[in-house]
Amino acid sequence: MAIFFLCALFLILQKPLVAASSNMNMEKAMAASLVNADIGSHRAVELLYNVFVEVTKYECQRSQDNGNQDVCSAWTAVNLIEALELQKINCDDEPKSEVCKEARKLLGGEPKHDEVVEQLFALGKNVPSQDFPALNAIRDSVIGYVCQKEPTECEGLRKFAELEDSLERMITEGK
């Protein structure tokens, strides 16, 4: 579904993915999917992340038009998870960071970092599952483009896409 690319955004796994035994473990696996991977090209990660930031903007504009802010909130949550991971921000340590401020504004209150990630993940699961095939096509197109330009990055990106597909199945089965 490419939401937790991005996340962004979003890379070969350095550690094997272990089936999550709890929601929090699954949330941490999802949030870390982009960061715990090794693509080698930060440009590729940024491109993938930025594409989905634009998808979020599009969905939020649509949400304003149709009065359904749930989809915008879900997409915003997904991008905030990725931003926290990509920037290696812990909201307990950096409560004044823009990402933490935005996350806490979206969630309300002053949750601890682990709660921020957990709540953002729960909110992010509201991205409509019927959008997953189109989102995967976008992700795969970006990966194809990067592979054409940087062939040495292709293996890592493709493994990242496989991880994303696996994590997507975990989300849809857990809804």
LINSULDA-V234292 format. One record per backbone hydrogen bond with DSSP energy under -0.5 kcal/mol. NH is the residue of the N-H (numbers start at 1). CO is the residue of the C=O. Records with the same first field share a line. If there is no record, write none. Layout:
BEGIN
NH=CO ; CO
END
This chain:
BEGIN
5=3 ; 8
6=3 ; 8
9=5
12=38
14=36
26=22
27=23
28=24
29=25
30=26
31=27
32=28
33=29 ; 30
36=32
37=34
38=12
39=37
42=40
45=41
46=42
47=43
48=44
49=45
50=46
51=47
52=48
53=49
54=50
55=51
56=52
57=53
58=54
59=55
60=56
61=57
62=58
63=59
64=60
65=61
66=62
67=63
68=63
69=67
71=68
72=68
73=69
74=70
75=71
76=72
77=73
78=74
79=75
80=76
81=77
82=78
83=79
84=80
85=81
86=82
87=83
88=85
89=84
91=89
93=90
94=90
97=94
101=97
102=98
103=99
104=100
105=101
106=102
107=103
108=104
116=112
117=113
118=114
119=115
120=116
121=117
122=118
123=119
124=120
125=121
126=123
127=124
131=128
132=129
135=131
136=132
137=133
138=134
139=135
140=136
141=137
142=138
143=139
144=140
145=141
146=142
147=143
148=144
149=145
150=146
153=150
154=151
157=153
158=154
159=155
160=156
161=157
162=158
163=159
164=160
165=161
166=162
167=163
168=164
169=165
170=166
171=167
172=168
173=169
174=170
175=171
END
